[in-house]
Amino acid sequence: MPRTREQNRRIRKQRMEQILQAALQVYREKGYHGSEMGEIARRAQLGRGLVYYYFKDKEDVFISLIVRSLSEWKDRMDSILQSERSVPDKLAAILTRMCESALDHPDITYFHQTIACDVHLLFPHRKQEIAGYYEEAIWRPLRQLFEEGSANGQLQVSPSVAERYYISMLFGAIHGESMIDRASIPEWVEVACYGIIRKNEQVPTGK
C-alpha cells in the first residue's frame, strides 16, 4: 500500500533532521573543511545517495542547518518580544533563554559561534543572504529593543552602547570552555540587565 502524502512528509522531515544532526556532530569534531558527505551519511545511518537526494552538496547541508536553527530560535524569541514586559525584562528573558539554550544544545552553540565568523570565506557568494538570516533572527529584534528602551527612558545609555554591552555579556556567558553554569544564570542576567550597583544606595567615591 503506497504511503500517504502526510507519511511522506513525516519521513522527509525525519531524514532531513537525521542528516542535519549528523552534520552538526561531524562539524564539531572536524570543522567545515573536514566534514565530508560520506561521513555525514554514515553518522545519519543513511545511504550517501539518500543524503544527496535531500541536499545537493555539503554547502547546502550547512546553510540549511544555519537557516533551520535560526528559524527555530526566532520562533522562541517571538513569544518574549510580543509579551507586555518592559524592555529590560524582555532583554533579561532573552539572555536567560540564550544561556539556557547554549547549555542544552552545546553543539549548535559551537556551530554558530564558529561558522558565523567564517561565512564570508566559506560561502562568499551567499554571505549577504546568510547575514540576513542572522540579522532577522537575532540582531534586528535586539536592536529594536535597545532603541525602544532608550527612547522611552527604560535604558540609561544609547542603543549602540546598550548593544555592545549586552552582546559582550552574552558572549562572555556562552564562550566555549568557560561557558556559564546553569546555577549562575539568574545572577549573570541580573548583572547584565540591571547592573552591579545596589539600587537606591549611595556609592562611595574613591579618592
Helices and strands as residue ranges (DSSP letters): H 5-34, H 37-44, H 48-54, H 58-81, H 87-104, H 106-115, G 116-118, H 119-122, G 124-126, H 127-134, I 135-139, H 140-151, H 159-173, G 176-178, G 182-184, H 185-194
